Amino acid sequence: MPKFNERLKSLRNDSGLSQKAFADELNISKSSINMYERGEREPSLEVLEAIADYFNVDMDFLLGKSDVKNKLMLSFLSGQNNNASKGIKIPVLGYVRAGVPIEAVEEILDYEEITESMARTGDFFALSIKGDSMEPKISEGDVVIVRKQEKVENGELAVVLVNGHDATVKKFYMNESGVTLISTNPAFEPFTFTKQEVVELPIRVIGKVVELRAKF
C-alpha cells in the first residue's frame, strides 16, 4: 500500500498542481512539500489535516493506511444503490461546462454502475457522447466512464474543456509547443493550440476516460 509521501505526490499530480502552487494553497514553503514527497520530513497534524481537507480524502487514505479515499462519500454513494453488490451508481451527464461543478450539473440522463474497487481509486462521472468525431470505436449516444483528474498521459483519451464550451472527448497530446486534440475519426482535423492559447482560452483536462459503455 502506498506510503504518505507517495499518496501526497499522487494527489497533487492528479490535481495538476505544481509543488509551488500547492505550497501556496497551504501557505507553507515549496521546500516543505518537496521534503514531504521525498519522505524526508513528516508534516504536523495541522498540516496533515489541511492536506486531507484540501483533497477531500480521509486521513487513513492520506497516510496510506486505507485504500478507501473517502468513506463518507463511498457510504453515500452505496446508499443510493438498493443492492450494493451491484456496484456504485454514478450519474450520466449530458454536458460539462467550465465554471459549473460536475456535482451541480442538473442534466442527469441516467446512471451507470462501477465497481466498489474502481470507486476507491478516485471520483467518477459518466458522459454521454455527442457527434461522430470519435468513430468508429465511440459512437453518438455511447457512454464513457470518466475519472476526474487534471492531467493525463499523451495519447490517452481525455475529457477536455475548450474555451468554456461543453466538454469534448479527444486523444490528448502535450509538448513544448502546446496541446493537440485528436479525433479517431479521420474525417476530423486535429485541433492544435499554442501554449498561450492553452492559458488564455483556456484548455483544461477534467478527466480521463477509463471505460466505454457502448449503447446499441
C-alpha positions in Angstrom: 0.0 0.0 0.0 1.4 3.5 -0.9 3.1 5.5 1.9 2.1 9.1 2.8 4.7 10.7 0.6 3.5 8.6 -2.4 -0.1 9.4 -1.7 0.6 13.1 -1.4 2.6 13.2 -4.7 -0.2 11.3 -6.5 -3.0 13.5 -5.2 -1.0 16.6 -6.1 -0.2 15.4 -9.6 -3.8 14.3 -10.3 -4.9 17.8 -9.4 -2.5 19.3 -11.8 -0.7 21.3 -9.2 3.0 22.1 -9.1 4.8 21.9 -5.7 4.9 25.7 -5.6 1.2 26.1 -6.4 0.2 23.5 -3.8 2.5 25.1 -1.2 0.8 28.4 -1.8 -2.6 26.8 -1.3 -1.5 25.5 2.1 0.5 28.7 2.9 3.7 26.7 3.5 7.0 26.6 1.7 7.7 24.7 -1.5 10.7 23.0 0.1 8.4 21.6 2.8 6.2 19.9 0.1 9.3 18.7 -1.6 10.6 17.1 1.6 7.2 15.6 2.3 7.1 13.9 -1.1 10.7 12.6 -0.8 9.9 11.2 2.6 12.5 13.3 4.3 10.1 15.1 6.7 6.7 14.3 8.2 4.2 17.2 8.4 2.5 18.3 11.6 -1.0 17.1 12.4 -2.3 20.5 11.5 -0.7 20.3 8.0 -1.9 16.7 7.5 -5.5 17.8 8.3 -5.2 20.7 5.8 -3.9 18.4 3.1 -6.8 15.9 3.8 -9.3 18.7 3.7 -7.9 20.2 0.5 -8.1 16.9 -1.4 -11.3 15.8 0.4 -9.8 12.4 1.5 -9.8 10.5 4.7 -6.7 10.8 6.9 -6.2 7.0 6.8 -6.1 7.2 3.0 -3.7 10.1 3.1 -1.4 8.2 5.5 -1.5 5.0 3.4 -3.5 3.0 6.0 -6.5 2.5 3.7 -7.4 2.4 0.0 -10.8 4.0 0.7 -10.4 7.6 -0.5 -13.5 9.0 1.3 -15.5 6.7 3.5 -18.4 9.1 3.9 -18.7 9.6 0.1 -18.4 5.9 -0.5 -21.1 5.2 2.1 -23.4 7.9 0.5 -22.9 6.5 -3.0 -23.5 3.0 -1.7 -26.7 4.1 -0.1 -28.0 5.3 -3.5 -27.8 1.7 -4.6 -30.5 -0.7 -3.4 -28.1 -3.6 -3.9 -24.6 -2.7 -3.0 -23.3 -5.9 -4.6 -24.1 -4.5 -8.0 -21.7 -1.6 -7.5 -21.7 2.1 -7.1 -24.0 4.4 -9.1 -22.6 7.4 -10.9 -24.5 10.0 -13.0 -24.5 10.1 -16.7 -24.2 13.7 -17.7 -25.4 15.3 -20.9 -22.8 18.1 -20.7 -20.0 19.5 -18.7 -19.1 23.2 -18.9 -16.5 25.4 -17.4 -17.5 27.1 -14.1 -20.2 24.5 -13.4 -19.1 21.9 -10.8 -19.9 18.4 -12.0 -21.8 17.8 -8.8 -24.1 20.8 -9.7 -25.0 19.7 -13.3 -28.7 19.1 -13.3 -29.0 17.4 -16.7 -28.6 13.8 -15.5 -29.6 11.5 -18.3 -29.2 8.2 -16.5 -27.0 6.3 -14.0 -24.2 3.8 -14.6 -22.7 1.4 -12.1 -19.0 1.0 -11.4 -17.4 -1.5 -9.0 -16.6 -0.5 -5.5 -12.9 -1.2 -6.2 -13.0 1.3 -9.0 -14.8 3.8 -6.9 -12.0 3.7 -4.3 -9.5 4.9 -6.9 -11.0 8.4 -7.3 -14.1 10.4 -8.2 -16.0 9.3 -11.3 -18.8 10.5 -13.6 -20.2 9.3 -16.9 -20.6 11.4 -20.0 -23.0 10.8 -23.0 -21.1 11.2 -26.3 -22.3 13.7 -28.9 -21.4 13.6 -32.5 -19.2 11.2 -34.5 -15.7 12.6 -34.1 -14.6 9.5 -32.2 -16.0 6.9 -34.6 -15.6 4.1 -35.3 -14.9 3.0 -31.7 -17.1 5.5 -29.9 -20.4 6.5 -31.4 -23.0 9.1 -30.6 -25.1 8.0 -27.6 -22.4 5.8 -26.2 -21.4 6.5 -22.6 -17.8 6.9 -21.3 -16.8 6.4 -17.7 -14.5 9.2 -16.6 -12.2 9.5 -13.6 -11.9 13.2 -12.6 -8.3 14.3 -12.9 -6.5 17.3 -14.4 -3.5 15.5 -16.0 -3.3 12.6 -18.5 -0.5 11.0 -20.4 0.0 11.7 -24.1 -2.2 9.5 -26.3 -4.8 8.9 -23.6 -8.5 9.7 -24.1 -9.4 12.8 -22.1 -12.4 14.9 -21.4 -11.3 18.4 -22.2 -12.9 21.8 -21.8 -12.1 24.2 -24.6 -13.0 27.9 -24.2 -15.6 27.2 -21.6 -17.8 25.2 -24.0 -19.2 21.7 -23.5 -16.6 19.1 -22.7 -15.1 17.2 -25.7 -13.6 13.7 -25.7 -10.4 13.5 -27.7 -6.9 11.9 -27.7 -4.7 14.4 -25.7 -1.2 15.3 -26.6 1.0 18.0 -25.0 4.5 19.1 -25.9 6.7 22.2 -25.7 4.7 23.9 -28.4 1.2 23.4 -26.8 -1.6 21.0 -26.9 -3.2 18.9 -29.7 -6.6 17.2 -29.5 -7.1 14.4 -32.0 -10.3 12.7 -33.1 -10.2 9.0 -34.0 -12.5 9.7 -37.0 -10.1 10.6 -39.9 -12.7 13.0 -41.3 -12.0 15.4 -38.5 -8.8 17.5 -38.4 -6.8 17.7 -35.2 -7.2 20.8 -33.0 -3.9 22.4 -32.1 -3.4 25.1 -29.5 -0.3 27.1 -28.7 0.9 27.4 -25.1 -0.5 30.9 -25.0 -3.9 29.7 -26.2 -3.9 26.9 -23.6 -3.7 29.5 -20.9 -5.9 32.2 -22.4 -8.8 30.1 -23.8 -8.2 28.0 -21.6 -7.7 24.4 -22.5 -8.3 22.2 -19.4 -8.4 18.5 -18.8 -11.1 17.5 -16.4 -10.9 13.7 -16.6 -9.5 10.6 -18.1 -11.8 8.1 -20.0 -11.3 4.7 -18.3 -14.2 2.7 -19.8 -16.6 2.7 -22.8 -20.2 1.6 -22.4 -21.4 1.2 -25.9 -25.2 1.6 -26.5 -26.9 -0.4 -29.2 
